[in-house]
Amino acid sequence: MSSKPGEYVFAVKEKDLLPMDFQSVWEAMEECQKLGLAKSIGVSNFSCKKLENLLATAKIPPAVNQVISFILISSSHSLLFFFFFFFFFFSAAI
């Protein structure tokens, strides 16, 4: 399925969009875990840059970065960060 060529109209205008405040949201998620409302907290489809920014300020690191992947499409940067993140995480735990 495809759309006709031309101008696209979205439900929300670009001028009404606000940037996401990941740091405040993560602090709230850390508080939820401290209160026992969540067993663990994680992120989904974060890029390497977003993970680096989050890890720079997080008191509790994300337990997982759930990433959608396709067998026929690979990203070497994502794979490298995946191995780096788990090496760093598990070596710090030992």
PDB file of N, CA, C and O in Angstrom:
ATOM      1  N   MET A   1       0.843  -1.162   0.000  1.00  0.00           N
ATOM      2  CA  MET A   1       0.000   0.000   0.000  1.00  0.00           C
ATOM      3  C   MET A   1       0.894   1.232   0.000  1.00  0.00           C
ATOM      4  O   MET A   1       1.936   1.248   0.654  1.00  0.00           O
ATOM      5  N   SER A   2       0.491   2.252  -0.726  1.00  0.00           N
ATOM      6  CA  SER A   2       1.233   3.504  -0.765  1.00  0.00           C
ATOM      7  C   SER A   2       0.253   4.667  -0.869  1.00  0.00           C
ATOM      8  O   SER A   2      -0.931   4.482  -1.150  1.00  0.00           O
ATOM      9  N   SER A   3       0.767   5.853  -0.639  1.00  0.00           N
ATOM     10  CA  SER A   3      -0.080   7.037  -0.722  1.00  0.00           C
ATOM     11  C   SER A   3       0.218   7.802  -1.999  1.00  0.00           C
ATOM     12  O   SER A   3       1.245   7.600  -2.646  1.00  0.00           O
ATOM     13  N   LYS A   4      -0.695   8.672  -2.338  1.00  0.00           N
ATOM     14  CA  LYS A   4      -0.516   9.489  -3.532  1.00  0.00           C
ATOM     15  C   LYS A   4       0.590  10.504  -3.291  1.00  0.00           C
ATOM     16  O   LYS A   4       0.750  10.987  -2.170  1.00  0.00           O
ATOM     17  N   PRO A   5       1.362  10.835  -4.332  1.00  0.00           N
ATOM     18  CA  PRO A   5       2.401  11.851  -4.164  1.00  0.00           C
ATOM     19  C   PRO A   5       1.765  13.210  -3.867  1.00  0.00           C
ATOM     20  O   PRO A   5       0.650  13.501  -4.302  1.00  0.00           O
ATOM     21  N   GLY A   6       2.484  14.017  -3.132  1.00  0.00           N
ATOM     22  CA  GLY A   6       1.980  15.347  -2.817  1.00  0.00           C
ATOM     23  C   GLY A   6       2.290  15.729  -1.392  1.00  0.00           C
ATOM     24  O   GLY A   6       3.223  15.200  -0.787  1.00  0.00           O
ATOM     25  N   GLU A   7       1.523  16.632  -0.860  1.00  0.00           N
ATOM     26  CA  GLU A   7       1.744  17.146   0.485  1.00  0.00           C
ATOM     27  C   GLU A   7       1.068  16.247   1.512  1.00  0.00           C
ATOM     28  O   GLU A   7      -0.082  15.845   1.333  1.00  0.00           O
ATOM     29  N   TYR A   8       1.782  15.937   2.582  1.00  0.00           N
ATOM     30  CA  TYR A   8       1.241  15.083   3.634  1.00  0.00           C
ATOM     31  C   TYR A   8       0.743  15.940   4.796  1.00  0.00           C
ATOM     32  O   TYR A   8       1.373  16.935   5.153  1.00  0.00           O
ATOM     33  N   VAL A   9      -0.355  15.565   5.366  1.00  0.00           N
ATOM     34  CA  VAL A   9      -0.924  16.285   6.505  1.00  0.00           C
ATOM     35  C   VAL A   9      -0.893  15.355   7.717  1.00  0.00           C
ATOM     36  O   VAL A   9      -1.454  14.260   7.689  1.00  0.00           O
ATOM     37  N   PHE A  10      -0.232  15.806   8.772  1.00  0.00           N
ATOM     38  CA  PHE A  10      -0.138  15.013   9.992  1.00  0.00           C
ATOM     39  C   PHE A  10      -1.109  15.559  11.037  1.00  0.00           C
ATOM     40  O   PHE A  10      -1.498  16.725  10.973  1.00  0.00           O
ATOM     41  N   ALA A  11      -1.495  14.732  11.984  1.00  0.00           N
ATOM     42  CA  ALA A  11      -2.459  15.138  13.001  1.00  0.00           C
ATOM     43  C   ALA A  11      -1.907  16.230  13.908  1.00  0.00           C
ATOM     44  O   ALA A  11      -2.661  17.076  14.386  1.00  0.00           O
ATOM     45  N   VAL A  12      -0.596  16.220  14.150  1.00  0.00           N
ATOM     46  CA  VAL A  12       0.040  17.216  15.015  1.00  0.00           C
ATOM     47  C   VAL A  12       0.976  18.060  14.164  1.00  0.00           C
ATOM     48  O   VAL A  12       1.774  17.533  13.389  1.00  0.00           O
ATOM     49  N   LYS A  13       0.871  19.361  14.314  1.00  0.00           N
ATOM     50  CA  LYS A  13       1.743  20.260  13.557  1.00  0.00           C
ATOM     51  C   LYS A  13       3.134  20.270  14.175  1.00  0.00           C
ATOM     52  O   LYS A  13       3.281  20.135  15.390  1.00  0.00           O
ATOM     53  N   GLU A  14       4.144  20.430  13.344  1.00  0.00           N
ATOM     54  CA  GLU A  14       5.530  20.381  13.799  1.00  0.00           C
ATOM     55  C   GLU A  14       5.815  21.432  14.863  1.00  0.00           C
ATOM     56  O   GLU A  14       6.596  21.179  15.780  1.00  0.00           O
ATOM     57  N   LYS A  15       5.198  22.608  14.762  1.00  0.00           N
ATOM     58  CA  LYS A  15       5.425  23.670  15.744  1.00  0.00           C
ATOM     59  C   LYS A  15       4.880  23.299  17.131  1.00  0.00           C
ATOM     60  O   LYS A  15       5.282  23.899  18.127  1.00  0.00           O
ATOM     61  N   ASP A  16       3.971  22.318  17.205  1.00  0.00           N
ATOM     62  CA  ASP A  16       3.394  21.892  18.476  1.00  0.00           C
ATOM     63  C   ASP A  16       4.176  20.763  19.148  1.00  0.00           C
ATOM     64  O   ASP A  16       3.849  20.373  20.269  1.00  0.00           O
ATOM     65  N   LEU A  17       5.195  20.238  18.487  1.00  0.00           N
ATOM     66  CA  LEU A  17       5.997  19.155  19.055  1.00  0.00           C
ATOM     67  C   LEU A  17       7.006  19.691  20.058  1.00  0.00           C
ATOM     68  O   LEU A  17       7.586  20.757  19.850  1.00  0.00           O
ATOM     69  N   LEU A  18       7.215  18.966  21.130  1.00  0.00           N
ATOM     70  CA  LEU A  18       8.180  19.333  22.161  1.00  0.00           C
ATOM     71  C   LEU A  18       9.254  18.255  22.246  1.00  0.00           C
ATOM     72  O   LEU A  18       8.970  17.084  21.995  1.00  0.00           O
ATOM     73  N   PRO A  19      10.488  18.632  22.597  1.00  0.00           N
ATOM     74  CA  PRO A  19      11.535  17.611  22.744  1.00  0.00           C
ATOM     75  C   PRO A  19      11.262  16.728  23.961  1.00  0.00           C
ATOM     76  O   PRO A  19      10.677  17.175  24.948  1.00  0.00           O
ATOM     77  N   MET A  20      11.690  15.484  23.879  1.00  0.00           N
ATOM     78  CA  MET A  20      11.499  14.530  24.972  1.00  0.00           C
ATOM     79  C   MET A  20      12.561  14.759  26.037  1.00  0.00           C
ATOM     80  O   MET A  20      13.746  14.857  25.719  1.00  0.00           O
ATOM     81  N   ASP A  21      12.149  14.846  27.295  1.00  0.00           N
ATOM     82  CA  ASP A  21      13.074  15.024  28.411  1.00  0.00           C
ATOM     83  C   ASP A  21      13.385  13.649  29.007  1.00  0.00           C
ATOM     84  O   ASP A  21      12.764  13.233  29.985  1.00  0.00           O
ATOM     85  N   PHE A  22      14.353  12.950  28.406  1.00  0.00           N
ATOM     86  CA  PHE A  22      14.673  11.589  28.817  1.00  0.00           C
ATOM     87  C   PHE A  22      15.190  11.525  30.258  1.00  0.00           C
ATOM     88  O   PHE A  22      14.896  10.574  30.982  1.00  0.00           O
ATOM     89  N   GLN A  23      15.954  12.531  30.670  1.00  0.00           N
ATOM     90  CA  GLN A  23      16.547  12.504  32.009  1.00  0.00           C
ATOM     91  C   GLN A  23      15.463  12.528  33.088  1.00  0.00           C
ATOM     92  O   GLN A  23      15.522  11.743  34.034  1.00  0.00           O
ATOM     93  N   SER A  24      14.487  13.408  32.962  1.00  0.00           N
ATOM     94  CA  SER A  24      13.407  13.484  33.961  1.00  0.00           C
ATOM     95  C   SER A  24      12.560  12.221  33.967  1.00  0.00           C
ATOM     96  O   SER A  24      12.155  11.740  35.025  1.00  0.00           O
ATOM     97  N   VAL A  25      12.295  11.690  32.783  1.00  0.00           N
ATOM     98  CA  VAL A  25      11.503  10.464  32.696  1.00  0.00           C
ATOM     99  C   VAL A  25      12.259   9.310  33.348  1.00  0.00           C
ATOM    100  O   VAL A  25      11.668   8.512  34.076  1.00  0.00           O
ATOM    101  N   TRP A  26      13.572   9.219  33.088  1.00  0.00           N
ATOM    102  CA  TRP A  26      14.359   8.129  33.675  1.00  0.00           C
ATOM    103  C   TRP A  26      14.427   8.262  35.194  1.00  0.00           C
ATOM    104  O   TRP A  26      14.360   7.260  35.906  1.00  0.00           O
ATOM    105  N   GLU A  27      14.559   9.492  35.697  1.00  0.00           N
ATOM    106  CA  GLU A  27      14.566   9.700  37.154  1.00  0.00           C
ATOM    107  C   GLU A  27      13.251   9.227  37.773  1.00  0.00           C
ATOM    108  O   GLU A  27      13.246   8.647  38.858  1.00  0.00           O
ATOM    109  N   ALA A  28      12.144   9.475  37.085  1.00  0.00           N
ATOM    110  CA  ALA A  28      10.846   9.005  37.580  1.00  0.00           C
ATOM    111  C   ALA A  28      10.771   7.479  37.551  1.00  0.00           C
ATOM    112  O   ALA A  28      10.192   6.868  38.450  1.00  0.00           O
ATOM    113  N   MET A  29      11.355   6.860  36.520  1.00  0.00           N
ATOM    114  CA  MET A  29      11.367   5.398  36.438  1.00  0.00           C
ATOM    115  C   MET A  29      12.251   4.806  37.548  1.00  0.00           C
ATOM    116  O   MET A  29      11.917   3.767  38.118  1.00  0.00           O
ATOM    117  N   GLU A  30      13.361   5.458  37.849  1.00  0.00           N
ATOM    118  CA  GLU A  30      14.215   5.007  38.951  1.00  0.00           C
ATOM    119  C   GLU A  30      13.461   5.083  40.277  1.00  0.00           C
ATOM    120  O   GLU A  30      13.590   4.197  41.121  1.00  0.00           O
ATOM    121  N   GLU A  31      12.688   6.126  40.451  1.00  0.00           N
ATOM    122  CA  GLU A  31      11.880   6.274  41.669  1.00  0.00           C
ATOM    123  C   GLU A  31      10.837   5.160  41.763  1.00  0.00           C
ATOM    124  O   GLU A  31      10.590   4.625  42.844  1.00  0.00           O
ATOM    125  N   CYS A  32      10.228   4.814  40.630  1.00  0.00           N
ATOM    126  CA  CYS A  32       9.258   3.705  40.618  1.00  0.00           C
ATOM    127  C   CYS A  32       9.910   2.405  41.052  1.00  0.00           C
ATOM    128  O   CYS A  32       9.315   1.630  41.800  1.00  0.00           O
ATOM    129  N   GLN A  33      11.130   2.162  40.586  1.00  0.00           N
ATOM    130  CA  GLN A  33      11.825   0.936  40.979  1.00  0.00           C
ATOM    131  C   GLN A  33      12.177   0.964  42.465  1.00  0.00           C
ATOM    132  O   GLN A  33      12.049  -0.052  43.148  1.00  0.00           O
ATOM    133  N   LYS A  34      12.613   2.105  42.967  1.00  0.00           N
ATOM    134  CA  LYS A  34      12.949   2.216  44.393  1.00  0.00           C
ATOM    135  C   LYS A  34      11.729   1.979  45.277  1.00  0.00           C
ATOM    136  O   LYS A  34      11.843   1.424  46.370  1.00  0.00           O
ATOM    137  N   LEU A  35      10.559   2.404  44.794  1.00  0.00           N
ATOM    138  CA  LEU A  35       9.320   2.210  45.547  1.00  0.00           C
ATOM    139  C   LEU A  35       8.759   0.793  45.421  1.00  0.00           C
ATOM    140  O   LEU A  35       7.774   0.450  46.075  1.00  0.00           O
ATOM    141  N   GLY A  36       9.388  -0.023  44.580  1.00  0.00           N
ATOM    142  CA  GLY A  36       8.934  -1.395  44.397  1.00  0.00           C
ATOM    143  C   GLY A  36       7.808  -1.541  43.390  1.00  0.00           C
ATOM    144  O   GLY A  36       7.180  -2.596  43.309  1.00  0.00           O
ATOM    145  N   LEU A  37       7.545  -0.482  42.617  1.00  0.00           N
ATOM    146  CA  LEU A  37       6.488  -0.544  41.607  1.00  0.00           C
ATOM    147  C   LEU A  37       6.941  -1.253  40.332  1.00  0.00           C
ATOM    148  O   LEU A  37       6.112  -1.669  39.522  1.00  0.00           O
ATOM    149  N   ALA A  38       8.247  -1.391  40.157  1.00  0.00           N
ATOM    150  CA  ALA A  38       8.803  -2.081  38.997  1.00  0.00           C
ATOM    151  C   ALA A  38       9.974  -2.939  39.455  1.00  0.00           C
ATOM    152  O   ALA A  38      10.798  -2.499  40.257  1.00  0.00           O
ATOM    153  N   LYS A  39      10.045  -4.162  38.945  1.00  0.00           N
ATOM    154  CA  LYS A  39      11.150  -5.053  39.302  1.00  0.00           C
ATOM    155  C   LYS A  39      12.441  -4.587  38.632  1.00  0.00           C
ATOM    156  O   LYS A  39      13.506  -4.580  39.249  1.00  0.00           O
ATOM    157  N   SER A  40      12.333  -4.203  37.380  1.00  0.00           N
ATOM    158  CA  SER A  40      13.477  -3.674  36.649  1.00  0.00           C
ATOM    159  C   SER A  40      12.965  -2.663  35.632  1.00  0.00           C
ATOM    160  O   SER A  40      11.786  -2.669  35.276  1.00  0.00           O
ATOM    161  N   ILE A  41      13.858  -1.799  35.169  1.00  0.00           N
ATOM    162  CA  ILE A  41      13.488  -0.778  34.189  1.00  0.00           C
ATOM    163  C   ILE A  41      14.442  -0.851  33.016  1.00  0.00           C
ATOM    164  O   ILE A  41      15.616  -1.185  33.182  1.00  0.00           O
ATOM    165  N   GLY A  42      13.947  -0.542  31.840  1.00  0.00           N
ATOM    166  CA  GLY A  42      14.753  -0.600  30.640  1.00  0.00           C
ATOM    167  C   GLY A  42      14.265   0.389  29.612  1.00  0.00           C
ATOM    168  O   GLY A  42      13.362   1.186  29.866  1.00  0.00           O
ATOM    169  N   VAL A  43      14.875   0.327  28.452  1.00  0.00           N
ATOM    170  CA  VAL A  43      14.538   1.222  27.349  1.00  0.00           C
ATOM    171  C   VAL A  43      14.228   0.394  26.112  1.00  0.00           C
ATOM    172  O   VAL A  43      14.450  -0.817  26.087  1.00  0.00           O
ATOM    173  N   SER A  44      13.724   1.050  25.109  1.00  0.00           N
ATOM    174  CA  SER A  44      13.367   0.353  23.882  1.00  0.00           C
ATOM    175  C   SER A  44      13.810   1.162  22.670  1.00  0.00           C
ATOM    176  O   SER A  44      13.498   2.347  22.551  1.00  0.00           O
ATOM    177  N   ASN A  45      14.537   0.509  21.778  1.00  0.00           N
ATOM    178  CA  ASN A  45      14.986   1.098  20.517  1.00  0.00           C
ATOM    179  C   ASN A  45      15.807   2.371  20.717  1.00  0.00           C
ATOM    180  O   ASN A  45      15.693   3.307  19.925  1.00  0.00           O
ATOM    181  N   PHE A  46      16.632   2.420  21.763  1.00  0.00           N
ATOM    182  CA  PHE A  46      17.508   3.565  21.987  1.00  0.00           C
ATOM    183  C   PHE A  46      18.726   3.440  21.088  1.00  0.00           C
ATOM    184  O   PHE A  46      19.290   2.358  20.931  1.00  0.00           O
ATOM    185  N   SER A  47      19.117   4.543  20.510  1.00  0.00           N
ATOM    186  CA  SER A  47      20.349   4.573  19.717  1.00  0.00           C
ATOM    187  C   SER A  47      21.544   4.599  20.667  1.00  0.00           C
ATOM    188  O   SER A  47      21.382   4.785  21.873  1.00  0.00           O
ATOM    189  N   CYS A  48      22.726   4.416  20.124  1.00  0.00           N
ATOM    190  CA  CYS A  48      23.942   4.453  20.944  1.00  0.00           C
ATOM    191  C   CYS A  48      24.077   5.797  21.636  1.00  0.00           C
ATOM    192  O   CYS A  48      24.436   5.850  22.813  1.00  0.00           O
ATOM    193  N   LYS A  49      23.800   6.877  20.933  1.00  0.00           N
ATOM    194  CA  LYS A  49      23.926   8.220  21.493  1.00  0.00           C
ATOM    195  C   LYS A  49      22.941   8.426  22.642  1.00  0.00           C
ATOM    196  O   LYS A  49      23.312   8.980  23.677  1.00  0.00           O
ATOM    197  N   LYS A  50      21.692   7.989  22.475  1.00  0.00           N
ATOM    198  CA  LYS A  50      20.702   8.138  23.541  1.00  0.00           C
ATOM    199  C   LYS A  50      21.095   7.311  24.763  1.00  0.00           C
ATOM    200  O   LYS A  50      20.915   7.760  25.895  1.00  0.00           O
ATOM    201  N   LEU A  51      21.631   6.105  24.545  1.00  0.00           N
ATOM    202  CA  LEU A  51      22.083   5.276  25.669  1.00  0.00           C
ATOM    203  C   LEU A  51      23.257   5.926  26.403  1.00  0.00           C
ATOM    204  O   LEU A  51      23.307   5.921  27.633  1.00  0.00           O
ATOM    205  N   GLU A  52      24.189   6.478  25.652  1.00  0.00           N
ATOM    206  CA  GLU A  52      25.327   7.155  26.268  1.00  0.00           C
ATOM    207  C   GLU A  52      24.861   8.326  27.125  1.00  0.00           C
ATOM    208  O   GLU A  52      25.343   8.506  28.243  1.00  0.00           O
ATOM    209  N   ASN A  53      23.925   9.124  26.607  1.00  0.00           N
ATOM    210  CA  ASN A  53      23.397  10.261  27.365  1.00  0.00           C
ATOM    211  C   ASN A  53      22.679   9.791  28.628  1.00  0.00           C
ATOM    212  O   ASN A  53      22.820  10.397  29.690  1.00  0.00           O
ATOM    213  N   LEU A  54      21.920   8.726  28.510  1.00  0.00           N
ATOM    214  CA  LEU A  54      21.194   8.199  29.659  1.00  0.00           C
ATOM    215  C   LEU A  54      22.149   7.652  30.713  1.00  0.00           C
ATOM    216  O   LEU A  54      21.988   7.931  31.901  1.00  0.00           O
ATOM    217  N   LEU A  55      23.139   6.878  30.289  1.00  0.00           N
ATOM    218  CA  LEU A  55      24.091   6.276  31.227  1.00  0.00           C
ATOM    219  C   LEU A  55      24.956   7.311  31.931  1.00  0.00           C
ATOM    220  O   LEU A  55      25.470   7.062  33.021  1.00  0.00           O
ATOM    221  N   ALA A  56      25.116   8.486  31.299  1.00  0.00           N
ATOM    222  CA  ALA A  56      25.928   9.545  31.913  1.00  0.00           C
ATOM    223  C   ALA A  56      25.280  10.096  33.177  1.00  0.00           C
ATOM    224  O   ALA A  56      25.981  10.568  34.073  1.00  0.00           O
ATOM    225  N   THR A  57      23.950  10.043  33.262  1.00  0.00           N
ATOM    226  CA  THR A  57      23.263  10.641  34.414  1.00  0.00           C
ATOM    227  C   THR A  57      22.467   9.633  35.247  1.00  0.00           C
ATOM    228  O   THR A  57      22.022   9.963  36.346  1.00  0.00           O
ATOM    229  N   ALA A  58      22.285   8.422  34.747  1.00  0.00           N
ATOM    230  CA  ALA A  58      21.437   7.443  35.432  1.00  0.00           C
ATOM    231  C   ALA A  58      22.109   6.909  36.690  1.00  0.00           C
ATOM    232  O   ALA A  58      23.303   6.610  36.694  1.00  0.00           O
ATOM    233  N   LYS A  59      21.324   6.793  37.758  1.00  0.00           N
ATOM    234  CA  LYS A  59      21.807   6.141  38.973  1.00  0.00           C
ATOM    235  C   LYS A  59      21.638   4.629  38.852  1.00  0.00           C
ATOM    236  O   LYS A  59      22.447   3.861  39.372  1.00  0.00           O
ATOM    237  N   ILE A  60      20.581   4.211  38.161  1.00  0.00           N
ATOM    238  CA  ILE A  60      20.311   2.801  37.895  1.00  0.00           C
ATOM    239  C   ILE A  60      20.393   2.602  36.384  1.00  0.00           C
ATOM    240  O   ILE A  60      19.612   3.213  35.655  1.00  0.00           O
ATOM    241  N   PRO A  61      21.312   1.769  35.884  1.00  0.00           N
ATOM    242  CA  PRO A  61      21.393   1.566  34.442  1.00  0.00           C
ATOM    243  C   PRO A  61      20.196   0.763  33.937  1.00  0.00           C
ATOM    244  O   PRO A  61      19.620  -0.027  34.685  1.00  0.00           O
ATOM    245  N   PRO A  62      19.822   0.960  32.684  1.00  0.00           N
ATOM    246  CA  PRO A  62      18.715   0.175  32.141  1.00  0.00           C
ATOM    247  C   PRO A  62      19.052  -1.313  32.149  1.00  0.00           C
ATOM    248  O   PRO A  62      20.176  -1.708  31.840  1.00  0.00           O
ATOM    249  N   ALA A  63      18.065  -2.130  32.504  1.00  0.00           N
ATOM    250  CA  ALA A  63      18.280  -3.576  32.532  1.00  0.00           C
ATOM    251  C   ALA A  63      18.361  -4.144  31.123  1.00  0.00           C
ATOM    252  O   ALA A  63      19.009  -5.165  30.897  1.00  0.00           O
ATOM    253  N   VAL A  64      17.705  -3.485  30.178  1.00  0.00           N
ATOM    254  CA  VAL A  64      17.663  -3.991  28.807  1.00  0.00           C
ATOM    255  C   VAL A  64      17.383  -2.849  27.846  1.00  0.00           C
ATOM    256  O   VAL A  64      16.717  -1.876  28.199  1.00  0.00           O
ATOM    257  N   ASN A  65      17.891  -2.974  26.639  1.00  0.00           N
ATOM    258  CA  ASN A  65      17.517  -2.104  25.527  1.00  0.00           C
ATOM    259  C   ASN A  65      16.835  -3.007  24.507  1.00  0.00           C
ATOM    260  O   ASN A  65      17.497  -3.652  23.694  1.00  0.00           O
ATOM    261  N   GLN A  66      15.520  -3.046  24.555  1.00  0.00           N
ATOM    262  CA  GLN A  66      14.764  -3.899  23.642  1.00  0.00           C
ATOM    263  C   GLN A  66      14.818  -3.271  22.259  1.00  0.00           C
ATOM    264  O   GLN A  66      14.337  -2.156  22.060  1.00  0.00           O
ATOM    265  N   VAL A  67      15.401  -3.982  21.307  1.00  0.00           N
ATOM    266  CA  VAL A  67      15.605  -3.436  19.966  1.00  0.00           C
ATOM    267  C   VAL A  67      14.925  -4.324  18.949  1.00  0.00           C
ATOM    268  O   VAL A  67      15.061  -5.547  18.978  1.00  0.00           O
ATOM    269  N   ILE A  68      14.197  -3.699  18.059  1.00  0.00           N
ATOM    270  CA  ILE A  68      13.591  -4.440  16.968  1.00  0.00           C
ATOM    271  C   ILE A  68      14.693  -4.733  15.948  1.00  0.00           C
ATOM    272  O   ILE A  68      15.492  -3.856  15.619  1.00  0.00           O
ATOM    273  N   SER A  69      14.729  -5.941  15.464  1.00  0.00           N
ATOM    274  CA  SER A  69      15.753  -6.281  14.481  1.00  0.00           C
ATOM    275  C   SER A  69      15.168  -7.191  13.421  1.00  0.00           C
ATOM    276  O   SER A  69      14.218  -7.938  13.654  1.00  0.00           O
ATOM    277  N   PHE A  70      15.761  -7.101  12.268  1.00  0.00           N
ATOM    278  CA  PHE A  70      15.371  -7.928  11.137  1.00  0.00           C
ATOM    279  C   PHE A  70      16.602  -8.692  10.676  1.00  0.00           C
ATOM    280  O   PHE A  70      17.702  -8.139  10.655  1.00  0.00           O
ATOM    281  N   ILE A  71      16.435  -9.925  10.314  1.00  0.00           N
ATOM    282  CA  ILE A  71      17.559 -10.769   9.915  1.00  0.00           C
ATOM    283  C   ILE A  71      18.283 -10.201   8.702  1.00  0.00           C
ATOM    284  O   ILE A  71      19.509 -10.273   8.624  1.00  0.00           O
ATOM    285  N   LEU A  72      17.546  -9.642   7.764  1.00  0.00           N
ATOM    286  CA  LEU A  72      18.149  -9.166   6.528  1.00  0.00           C
ATOM    287  C   LEU A  72      18.724  -7.761   6.637  1.00  0.00           C
ATOM    288  O   LEU A  72      19.432  -7.319   5.731  1.00  0.00           O
ATOM    289  N   ILE A  73      18.437  -7.050   7.723  1.00  0.00           N
ATOM    290  CA  ILE A  73      18.944  -5.693   7.907  1.00  0.00           C
ATOM    291  C   ILE A  73      19.804  -5.685   9.162  1.00  0.00           C
ATOM    292  O   ILE A  73      19.326  -6.000  10.252  1.00  0.00           O
ATOM    293  N   SER A  74      21.074  -5.324   9.007  1.00  0.00           N
ATOM    294  CA  SER A  74      21.951  -5.299  10.173  1.00  0.00           C
ATOM    295  C   SER A  74      22.566  -3.920  10.329  1.00  0.00           C
ATOM    296  O   SER A  74      22.742  -3.184   9.358  1.00  0.00           O
ATOM    297  N   SER A  75      22.885  -3.592  11.550  1.00  0.00           N
ATOM    298  CA  SER A  75      23.561  -2.333  11.853  1.00  0.00           C
ATOM    299  C   SER A  75      24.792  -2.661  12.678  1.00  0.00           C
ATOM    300  O   SER A  75      24.678  -3.081  13.830  1.00  0.00           O
ATOM    301  N   SER A  76      25.952  -2.474  12.104  1.00  0.00           N
ATOM    302  CA  SER A  76      27.185  -2.820  12.811  1.00  0.00           C
ATOM    303  C   SER A  76      27.389  -1.930  14.035  1.00  0.00           C
ATOM    304  O   SER A  76      27.961  -2.375  15.031  1.00  0.00           O
ATOM    305  N   HIS A  77      26.929  -0.675  13.975  1.00  0.00           N
ATOM    306  CA  HIS A  77      27.080   0.215  15.130  1.00  0.00           C
ATOM    307  C   HIS A  77      26.255  -0.283  16.311  1.00  0.00           C
ATOM    308  O   HIS A  77      26.728  -0.272  17.447  1.00  0.00           O
ATOM    309  N   SER A  78      25.023  -0.719  16.048  1.00  0.00           N
ATOM    310  CA  SER A  78      24.179  -1.226  17.130  1.00  0.00           C
ATOM    311  C   SER A  78      24.775  -2.484  17.727  1.00  0.00           C
ATOM    312  O   SER A  78      24.750  -2.665  18.945  1.00  0.00           O
ATOM    313  N   LEU A  79      25.308  -3.350  16.889  1.00  0.00           N
ATOM    314  CA  LEU A  79      25.903  -4.592  17.362  1.00  0.00           C
ATOM    315  C   LEU A  79      27.135  -4.314  18.223  1.00  0.00           C
ATOM    316  O   LEU A  79      27.321  -4.952  19.260  1.00  0.00           O
ATOM    317  N   LEU A  80      27.974  -3.369  17.803  1.00  0.00           N
ATOM    318  CA  LEU A  80      29.156  -3.017  18.587  1.00  0.00           C
ATOM    319  C   LEU A  80      28.766  -2.463  19.951  1.00  0.00           C
ATOM    320  O   LEU A  80      29.360  -2.832  20.964  1.00  0.00           O
ATOM    321  N   PHE A  81      27.774  -1.581  19.983  1.00  0.00           N
ATOM    322  CA  PHE A  81      27.376  -1.015  21.268  1.00  0.00           C
ATOM    323  C   PHE A  81      26.752  -2.082  22.154  1.00  0.00           C
ATOM    324  O   PHE A  81      26.948  -2.069  23.369  1.00  0.00           O
ATOM    325  N   PHE A  82      26.002  -3.009  21.560  1.00  0.00           N
ATOM    326  CA  PHE A  82      25.399  -4.106  22.317  1.00  0.00           C
ATOM    327  C   PHE A  82      26.474  -4.882  23.067  1.00  0.00           C
ATOM    328  O   PHE A  82      26.342  -5.120  24.267  1.00  0.00           O
ATOM    329  N   PHE A  83      27.536  -5.277  22.369  1.00  0.00           N
ATOM    330  CA  PHE A  83      28.607  -6.028  23.010  1.00  0.00           C
ATOM    331  C   PHE A  83      29.349  -5.168  24.031  1.00  0.00           C
ATOM    332  O   PHE A  83      29.696  -5.657  25.106  1.00  0.00           O
ATOM    333  N   PHE A  84      29.599  -3.898  23.714  1.00  0.00           N
ATOM    334  CA  PHE A  84      30.281  -3.000  24.637  1.00  0.00           C
ATOM    335  C   PHE A  84      29.462  -2.823  25.913  1.00  0.00           C
ATOM    336  O   PHE A  84      30.005  -2.892  27.016  1.00  0.00           O
ATOM    337  N   PHE A  85      28.155  -2.595  25.763  1.00  0.00           N
ATOM    338  CA  PHE A  85      27.278  -2.352  26.905  1.00  0.00           C
ATOM    339  C   PHE A  85      27.267  -3.564  27.836  1.00  0.00           C
ATOM    340  O   PHE A  85      27.415  -3.409  29.048  1.00  0.00           O
ATOM    341  N   PHE A  86      27.094  -4.769  27.286  1.00  0.00           N
ATOM    342  CA  PHE A  86      27.046  -5.951  28.133  1.00  0.00           C
ATOM    343  C   PHE A  86      28.402  -6.290  28.727  1.00  0.00           C
ATOM    344  O   PHE A  86      28.465  -6.778  29.856  1.00  0.00           O
ATOM    345  N   PHE A  87      29.487  -6.049  28.008  1.00  0.00           N
ATOM    346  CA  PHE A  87      30.818  -6.254  28.573  1.00  0.00           C
ATOM    347  C   PHE A  87      31.010  -5.319  29.763  1.00  0.00           C
ATOM    348  O   PHE A  87      31.463  -5.745  30.826  1.00  0.00           O
ATOM    349  N   PHE A  88      30.662  -4.035  29.585  1.00  0.00           N
ATOM    350  CA  PHE A  88      30.804  -3.051  30.642  1.00  0.00           C
ATOM    351  C   PHE A  88      29.902  -3.390  31.817  1.00  0.00           C
ATOM    352  O   PHE A  88      30.337  -3.316  32.967  1.00  0.00           O
ATOM    353  N   PHE A  89      28.656  -3.761  31.553  1.00  0.00           N
ATOM    354  CA  PHE A  89      27.688  -4.035  32.593  1.00  0.00           C
ATOM    355  C   PHE A  89      28.090  -5.256  33.423  1.00  0.00           C
ATOM    356  O   PHE A  89      28.061  -5.212  34.653  1.00  0.00           O
ATOM    357  N   PHE A  90      28.464  -6.339  32.750  1.00  0.00           N
ATOM    358  CA  PHE A  90      28.808  -7.567  33.473  1.00  0.00           C
ATOM    359  C   PHE A  90      30.184  -7.501  34.124  1.00  0.00           C
ATOM    360  O   PHE A  90      30.388  -8.125  35.165  1.00  0.00           O
ATOM    361  N   SER A  91      31.139  -6.763  33.546  1.00  0.00           N
ATOM    362  CA  SER A  91      32.453  -6.664  34.168  1.00  0.00           C
ATOM    363  C   SER A  91      32.361  -5.779  35.421  1.00  0.00           C
ATOM    364  O   SER A  91      33.114  -5.981  36.374  1.00  0.00           O
ATOM    365  N   ALA A  92      31.450  -4.809  35.424  1.00  0.00           N
ATOM    366  CA  ALA A  92      31.263  -3.966  36.610  1.00  0.00           C
ATOM    367  C   ALA A  92      30.590  -4.739  37.734  1.00  0.00           C
ATOM    368  O   ALA A  92      30.788  -4.426  38.908  1.00  0.00           O
ATOM    369  N   ALA A  93      29.792  -5.752  37.383  1.00  0.00           N
ATOM    370  CA  ALA A  93      29.064  -6.533  38.389  1.00  0.00           C
ATOM    371  C   ALA A  93      29.948  -7.559  39.071  1.00  0.00           C
ATOM    372  O   ALA A  93      29.609  -8.053  40.147  1.00  0.00           O
ATOM    373  N   ILE A  94      31.077  -7.886  38.459  1.00  0.00           N
ATOM    374  CA  ILE A  94      31.951  -8.940  39.006  1.00  0.00           C
ATOM    375  C   ILE A  94      32.869  -8.404  40.081  1.00  0.00           C
ATOM    376  O   ILE A  94      33.666  -9.155  40.643  1.00  0.00           O
TER     377      ILE A  94
END
